[in-house]
């Protein structure tokens, strides 16, 4: 027998006191971390050796898979089997990495690493890292993990977010939410609780493989992301590679082997970290087999090498300020291990005119913020939820007739968001259509990125423009897009969760935004021309069909006059002058009004043939009855 819980009348129901366990995970390019908030203390969970950071490195052999420091030990000896920085490759295409000398790709069309254990995708590598974090946390927690908040760069697009979620699912981790890294950092600092009045915060997040800049408006309990910018393929890895290339050049190693590249990278990373506190360092380069056994690298040399990369981050900062229509901010927060570099900190201070906040460990702050949010999402802190309002980085829209883009969700729109817009058919008798989803800031489809296509069928055959098709875009809190289309008369429905095969690389993102600004006038002219052509061609098609069906309603002179106006419109269309096309379209439209009226009269007469007057009177009487 099932028993009901009993409470005295008027008494509050007994509270359920068992805490659920939520964790925050920072899946990083260089290092990854897992953190937990127990209601009182916020802890980054360390391994048995007391190390909080897990190197994001996986080693594959025919007999075992190693993750973290154990995997790193194989990097110099077996570079092909030791995979690092897989996060940079999540959701991206094979073509982007075919010329990368640091990566050995497996044969085939998909993006995968060649290892002795077979082809391994970036998702599988990331899943191994997440699984190792889960295994680390298990013995330190009081129960099973109910779910995790996993952080992602704010500039990760839909494909990159989907790949991150797939890696978590492969590792057996329930994803509560994908949280943008800059927002997680602000949560960790508790800045929302400190902000009694509205204030602006810039989060500069430079990790091992990605860079984000986010502007957030804060007040008690609310984070609103005003704008995001950045570079999904720029970070400390680029610093290491620049210094490694410098070392190889100094030692006159023209075409290094894979092992020499890995040794040079390891030396460069070590030197970069030591130069944060020292003016110069001496490096033992005997492992490069270059003859010389020691080389000196100064901080000034490193700063010269890093200067172009740092400047790229500052360009993104300035653009994001412009996007948000903001001249200054109240606080700046530094996130990511690469912000330990003195040149980076000084450049950020100069850019914003403020000394940045960096009192929390920049490597741990993102995981800490994710843990706080996870504790809320598993249900432990009802009524104490900080509202996080992130934004999408690039506009989303549809291809419309004429190859034009109709934006449905604008760039920097707050998510989660849903937008719906009504469309119609372009041809008489059209019973289906292809919904083409695109992403970008340009006015023409050819200048934007295609995300997905799906078909809507079952549209009743009607004249062009009569069908009503509602298309809805929904972007959830993780930044993942779903699109649906519904024909209003029949209820025919089709939908898709957008899962492109690969994501945007940093050049595509940067170029999309840059092109959107640089070609604004050109794009508007192209859109104006496209819209004018669509309207003119629709009128010509309609008139040609009408004259074929009811041309007997026109006299010879009237037919000749209409045909002359139609020929003139065709000539004007070919000249590609939008104002002239609109003027000629208007002239033809007015000239055809008498013909349209006669066709309407004929249609009514046909509809009334054989109908008795008494039936009409009866219908009128029924309609007028209250």
C-alpha positions, 0 to 999 in steps of 0.5 A: 500500500502506498502511503501519503505524507501527512501534514497538520492543517495549516502547517508548512510542508516538511522541507526535503533536506537532501542535497543534490550534487552538482559540479562545475567543469572547465573543459580547457584547451591546456588544463581542465578542472572540476569544482563543487559547491557544498552550500558553504565552501567552493572547492576545486577538486584536486588529484591524489598529488594535490594538483587541481589542474588536469592537463588536457592531454590524452595518450592512446596506445594499443593497450591503454589510454592515459589522461593528464600528467601521465599522458604528457610524459609520452608527448616527446617520445610518441607525439602522434599518440599524444593528443593535446589542445583537442578543444580547439578542434571541437566542431571544426572541419578537417580542412582547417587542420590539414596543413598543421604540422603539429597534428597527425590526422587519420585517413578519411574525410572526418576530422580525427587523430591517427593513433595506435589505438585507431582514429580518435575524434576531438569529441572522443579525446574531450570525453576522455578528459571529462571522464577523468575529471568525473573519476577524480571527483567521485571519491571526494563527493558524498554521492553520485553527481546529479549533473554538471555545468560545463563552460565554453568560450562565449564565441563557440558557435552551435557546432562547437557547443554541440560537440562539447555536449556530445563529449559530456554524454560520451563520458556519462555526464548529464549536462545541466547547462553550457555556460559561457566562460566569462559569465562563469568568471563573474559568478565566481567573483560574486560580482552580481551580489556586490552590484547594488546599482547597475554597473558594467564589467568586462571579462577578458578571458585568454586561455590556452586555445581560445580568447573571449571578451564579454561585456556584462551589465550587473545588478543584484541577482542579474547578469546581462551579457551586452556583447561578446567578441573574441577569437575561437582559435587564439590563445596561449598555444599560439604564444608557445608556438611563436616562441618554439618557432623562434627557438628552432630558427635560432638553432638553425633547425630548418625542417624539424621532426615531429619529436623536435616540434614537441620538445620545442613546444615544451621548452617554449611553454616552460620559458613563457611561464618562468618569464612571468617572474624573471627577466630572462631564462636559460634553456637546455636545448640538448633534446633538440639535437642541435649542437648547442646545449643552452640558449637564453631567452629574455622577456623582451624577446617574448613580448616582441613575439607575442605582440601581434597576438595580444593586439588581436585580442585588443582589437576584439575588445575595442570592437565589442565596446563599439557593439555594445555602444559603450565607451568605458567599463567599471571593472575588468576581470582577467580569466585564463592562465595566459593572462599571467603574462605581464605583457597581457596584463599591462596591455589590458590595463592600458586598453580599458584604463583600469587595473584589472581584477585578478585576485582569484586564480585565473586558471580556477575561476571559471570552474568555480563559477560553474560550480556555483551555478550547478548548485543552483540548477540541481535545486539546492538554492531555490530563490537564490538563483542568479539570472544569467542572460547570455547572447548569441554571437552572430545573427541567424536567419533564412534565405528568401526569394532572390537569394536574400537573407531575412534575419530572424534573431539578431546578433547579441540577442539575449538567450534563451530566445524565441522569434517567429516570423510569417512567410509565404510562397513565391509561385502559384500552386507551390506545395512545398519549400526548402527552409535554408537556415543561415548565419552571418551579418551580410544581406545575401545568402552567398556571403553568409554561412549555411547552417542547415536545410530542411523541407516543409511539404503538404502546403495546399496548392494556392496562388503565390502569396496566399499560403501562411507559413510561420517559421520559429527560431528557438535558441536555448540557454546553451546557445543551441538552435532549433528551427520549425516551420508550420503551414497555418491552414493544414498544420503541416509541420517540419523542424530541425535541431541545427547540427552542422558538421563543423563550426566556424574557425576564427578567420570566418568569425572575424571576417563575417563581422568585419565584412558586415561593417565594411560592406554595409552600404554595398549589402543594403544596395544589393538587398534593395536591388534584390527586393525590387527584382523579386517584386517586379518578377512576381508581377511579370509572372502573374500578368503573363499567367493572367493574360494567358487565362483571361486575355480576351478581357482586353482589347487589342490596344490594351493588350499592346499597351500592357505588353509594352509596359511589361517589356519596358520592365524587363529591360529595366530589370536587366539594368540592375537599378533598384529605383528604376525597377520600382518605378517601372513596377509601379507603372505596370501595376497601375496599368494592370489595375483595370485588367485585374478588376475585370478578372475579379468580376468574371471570377465572381460571375462564375462563382454565382452561376446556377445560384438562386437569388433566394439562396443568396438572400438566405445566406445574407440573412443568416450572417446578419443574425446575432 
